[in-house]
Amino acid sequence: MIDPYENLANAIVLQAVKDYRDAKKKLRKHPNSEDAKKMINDVIRFLLSDWIIALTTVDGSLILKKLEREE
């Protein structure tokens, strides 16, 4: 059985991935969107931070590489 804290940590990472994808989609329609650019930068900082290491064993840089390949 998965620990509730582990569920929360996974949900935080999944939300970051969703936010990144949504921001990329917005940038394709509105290339000058400062909000979308800021969101992407925030997610990148999160995925490369020590915070993600505290939440999960998943490699944030690997997640980022996969997200960048989706483009």
C-alpha positions as CSV (number, residue, x, y, z in Angstrom):
1,M,0.0,0.0,0.0
2,I,1.3,3.4,-0.9
3,D,1.9,5.9,1.9
4,P,-0.4,9.0,1.7
5,Y,2.6,11.3,1.7
6,E,4.0,9.4,-1.3
7,N,0.7,9.9,-3.1
8,L,1.0,13.6,-2.3
9,A,4.6,13.8,-3.5
10,N,3.6,12.0,-6.8
11,A,0.7,14.4,-7.3
12,I,3.0,17.4,-6.9
13,V,5.4,16.0,-9.5
14,L,2.5,15.1,-11.9
15,Q,1.1,18.6,-11.5
16,A,4.4,20.2,-12.4
17,V,4.5,18.0,-15.6
18,K,0.9,19.1,-16.4
19,D,1.8,22.7,-15.8
20,Y,4.8,22.5,-18.1
21,R,2.8,20.9,-20.9
22,D,0.0,23.4,-20.6
23,A,2.5,26.3,-20.7
24,K,4.2,24.9,-23.8
25,K,0.8,24.5,-25.5
26,K,0.0,28.1,-24.6
27,L,3.3,29.3,-25.9
28,R,2.6,27.7,-29.3
29,K,-0.5,29.8,-29.6
30,H,0.8,32.9,-27.8
31,P,4.6,33.0,-28.2
32,N,5.0,36.2,-26.1
33,S,3.0,34.9,-23.1
34,E,5.1,36.0,-20.1
35,D,2.9,33.8,-17.8
36,A,3.6,30.7,-19.8
37,K,7.4,31.5,-19.9
38,K,7.4,32.0,-16.2
39,M,5.5,28.7,-15.6
40,I,8.0,26.8,-17.7
41,N,10.9,28.4,-15.8
42,D,9.3,27.6,-12.5
43,V,8.8,24.0,-13.4
44,I,12.3,23.7,-14.7
45,R,13.7,25.1,-11.5
46,F,11.5,22.7,-9.5
47,L,12.6,19.6,-11.5
48,L,16.3,20.5,-11.0
49,S,16.0,21.4,-7.4
50,D,16.7,19.6,-4.1
51,W,13.0,19.9,-3.4
52,I,12.1,17.2,-5.9
53,I,14.8,15.0,-4.4
54,A,13.1,15.4,-1.0
55,L,9.7,14.4,-2.5
56,T,10.6,11.4,-4.7
57,T,13.3,9.2,-6.0
58,V,12.5,10.1,-9.6
59,D,15.2,12.0,-11.4
60,G,13.9,15.5,-12.1
61,S,16.4,16.1,-14.9
62,L,15.3,12.9,-16.6
63,I,11.7,14.1,-16.4
64,L,12.7,17.4,-17.9
65,K,14.6,15.7,-20.8
66,K,11.5,13.7,-21.6
67,L,9.3,16.8,-21.5
68,E,11.7,18.7,-23.8
69,R,11.6,15.8,-26.3
70,E,7.8,16.0,-26.6
71,E,8.2,19.4,-28.3
